[in-house]
């Protein structure tokens, strides 16, 4: 197998639990070196997830009330605090061996941030990284959250880029545990709906370029 490829797996829209299970299955295949680095792209049904360092106080309404509103809730193994995923948001899960060509988790996260910054620039949006704050930011607010986990040198979980996201759902949490943070989206900044497929295409190109890989779109049956 040619290991300089980057598999791109587009799951469309999928519930969080199902995508989480698929992540773990693909993670195991990457650990065993049966597949190359793989970037999963997905749009989730409404869900709030709490990372390992999350604090209960950052969830502003009870879990039961979340579920009454049709929003799932999961405690998960990624780093970071609490975040929201939902329709109109592009979630990416890089299942990468960070031991090969990357000297650790911090440079890996930095390269993810760079890919998002460059993608946003492709759409005329000025974005930046911030010292000591993981994620991607614009003048109107934070536009992309990042939280990863690494087991046996292979990453999973990843980034959530607000494309056409309904931002009112962030009112139920303190996003990433950052009091006073304002969330924004590409649609909010550009004042128009943005084609999710076009964003996926740009993400694919930027990840391929920054990680020195050749993107190749695959179907789920080809990897599981």
Secondary structure, DSSP 8 states (H G I E B T S, - for coil): --TTEEEEEEEEEE-HHHHHHHHHHHHHHHHTTSS--EEEEEEESSEEEE-TT--GGGB-S-HHHHHHTT-EEEE-SSSSSEEEE-TTEEEEEEE-BTTSS--SHHHHHHHHHHHHHHHHHHTT---EEETTEEEEEETTEEEEEEEEEEETTEEEEEEEEESS--GGGGGGB-GGG-TT--B--HHHHHTS---HHHHHHHHHHHHHHHHT-EEEEE-GGGT-
